[in-house]
Amino acid sequence: MFTGIVEERGAVVAVEQLADAARVTIAGPLVTSDAKQGDSISVNGVCLTVVEHGGGSFTADVMRETLVRSSLAGIAAGDAVNLERAAAVGQRFGGHIVQGHVDGTGELVSRSPSEHWDVVRFGLPANLARYVVEKGSITVDGVSLTVVEVGPDWFTVSLIPETLRATTLGLREPGDRVNLEVDVIAKYVEKLAGPHLAAEEGDRR
């Protein structure tokens, strides 16, 4: 589990394409400072397992499902990525509950810079729209953000200078693809409440 508070902006060192997967090596001196084989590290919001590490970098395998569902299919050597180690028990919880299980991708539609922050609009896939609410939480490329406005197929966030500096969101441009993870609590509520709501609707009929 993660919190969506990016610890460092790392860089892709190498990508090895396999038959139905990929193996990626990523430089991240901070997140690898105490890494062990089997640890989880979030890469642009995708939970990956460390299979090798050393010299300030780590290697992880990316399975086909992850490549299909996330933007990791398009990463290449030299790309900047957001990195976060798994949350430790007892630490401050600065963001929200982030699983590192990407629900889908969206596209950066526009950004409006101002003196103190950027307002950024992202496209929102139809199957995820019901989970996104104004002032709710969403994870974009591993960054925990608060939704400012939401429409039928878009949402906006405001990015403060620290987020622009410390994460890849400061580098993103219109047309770029980003990983999205909606609030997992909303999905559980929907599943638990769904049968009861359906039953009540049937009773009214």
Secondary structure as GFF3:
##gff-version 3
##sequence-region A 1 205
A	DSSP	beta_strand	8	17	.	.	.	ID=ss1
A	DSSP	beta_strand	21	27	.	.	.	ID=ss2
A	DSSP	beta_strand	40	43	.	.	.	ID=ss3
A	DSSP	beta_strand	46	54	.	.	.	ID=ss4
A	DSSP	beta_strand	57	63	.	.	.	ID=ss5
A	DSSP	alpha_helix	64	69	.	.	.	ID=ss6
A	DSSP	three_ten_helix	71	74	.	.	.	ID=ss7
A	DSSP	beta_strand	80	85	.	.	.	ID=ss8
A	DSSP	beta_strand	104	113	.	.	.	ID=ss9
A	DSSP	beta_strand	118	123	.	.	.	ID=ss10
A	DSSP	three_ten_helix	129	131	.	.	.	ID=ss11
A	DSSP	beta_strand	137	140	.	.	.	ID=ss12
A	DSSP	beta_strand	143	150	.	.	.	ID=ss13
A	DSSP	beta_strand	154	159	.	.	.	ID=ss14
A	DSSP	alpha_helix	161	166	.	.	.	ID=ss15
A	DSSP	three_ten_helix	168	170	.	.	.	ID=ss16
A	DSSP	beta_strand	177	182	.	.	.	ID=ss17
A	DSSP	alpha_helix	184	204	.	.	.	ID=ss18
###
